[in-house]
């Protein structure tokens, strides 16, 4: 395996050569002295890490050419780690560069041992991100009709969907809110022979009872106040396709009778009409209620329950889908980072712990909403528990069984990662937040082999 590629963009020839010889043992060092040569090397060699002096020709005493190069680098390869090399009197420019996407900055005169720590960390992070993208692409290729899950329970659900999609009998999908019942219904429709025809959905719990009958079955002109024209209902709209009745447990008993009639005869009558209209549509219903208990309580007809539930599909809650929560969290993070043009590399260890420990009563929908909010609100390069509003999950309970030395080291490591995340990897700010010197910060990073 070849050496890792490091591009040094520096107009000072003596410094450029000095850095090359000092770093050549560990890296394949590439050199450039202006914008044109830098972009040419970038396109040809694709280096993972780049050091950039902001003062480049034709105006080496200024910084605008350096910023132009930084912008071009990140446009060409947004994953490259750019380390700004600057003088101590140019701190504002260094911070500005980090805000524009640079990975870190380093002051002249260059101390090679300290620069090496930053370089190793940058290369390691680049490799981790490459691995993560490869895994996400692999998982993206393994999605099933827009659903993601590698747990045994979800694989069983996917297998059941494949089987029932080849039939035309009614299906009842059961599961807690947010488990993806609509996605399952759409998957069944898309895999079946009705896929070219409409998929019509209606939430039976979201429409007032006095309007729901008209929504489902349509109405004739003048059937009631406000019925100025004839209107088809959702059943007629679904002709040849599938109608998805979400929250079927909220259907009133009179409407349950009309639905039962459709299941038996494939006939509907519009409100205010007498015409019997034949409709060829498959029914998929869904509920988060226990319909057996509703039947016992007299709130749901037992004959309708058995008609709807020829095939029952039960979706597992997220807390029972072993290993899926982190997989989904990373997929949502990648999606919303891209949509919002945010450069977020992942989650801190504490965030991963909080996600794994949370019970997720709102299931996948809750997870997606929390990740979306975190991506939008975070100021760091990694999502932390506070971004997810899960910081109360991470407690000191894990320290209870540790020896004092182990607990101290764990706490040091957590505080180190928190400071680096809060400050976007800025060494000076992180050291200041922790109340330690920059060399001590490097010692801690070496101790815990911390790379970002």
Number of C-alpha atoms within 10 A of each C-alpha: 3 6 11 13 19 25 24 25 27 25 19 13 12 10 12 17 14 10 17 19 10 13 16 14 10 13 16 15 20 19 21 20 18 20 19 10 12 23 18 12 15 20 12 9 13 16 21 21 22 26 22 27 26 28 22 23 17 10 11 16 11 13 17 16 20 24 21 12 21 24 17 16 23 16 11 14 15 14 19 22 24 26 26 25 24 21 17 12 10 13 14 9 18 23 15 12 22 18 12 13 19 25 24 23 26 24 16 10 11 14 10 12 9 13 17 14 15 22 22 15 18 23 21 16 19 20 13 16 16 13 12 15 15 12 13 17 12 11 17 14 10 14 12 15 14 11 15 19 21 16 14 14 17 20 14 12 17 19 11 16 20 14 13 19 19 14 13 16 16 20 24 25 23 23 18 19 18 19 22 19 25 18 13 23 26 21 20 26 27 17 16 20 15 20 16 11 16 16 22 19 19 18 16 23 16 11 13 9 15 8 10 20 22 20 20 24 22 23 23 19 15 14 16 11 7 8 14 12 11 16 17 17 20 21 28 23 20 21 19 19 23 29 26 27 24 24 21 23 22 18 21 17 13 9 15 19 15 17 21 17 14 19 19 11 11 17 18 23 18 23 22 16 14 10 10 11 13 15 18 16 25 24 22 27 26 27 21 19 16 12 18 14 11 15 16 11 10 11 16 21 20 15 13 17 18 13 18 23 19 11 16 17 18 19 20 17 20 23 17 14 16 15 15 19 23 16 15 20 21 18 20 19 24 21 15 19 20 13 12 11 11 17 17 18 21 20 20 19 16 21 23 19 16 22 22 17 13 15 13 17 16 16 19 21 15 16 23 19 13 18 25 22 16 22 28 15 12 17 17 20 22 25 26 25 21 15 21 21 15 18 15 10 17 17 10 9 8 10 14 9 9 12 9 11 8 12 16 13 14 16 13 15 17 14 15 20 23 22 19 24 21 19 18 20 23 18 21 16 16 24 20 13 16 16 11 12 14 17 12 12 20 18 13 16 18 13 11 14 12 15 20 24
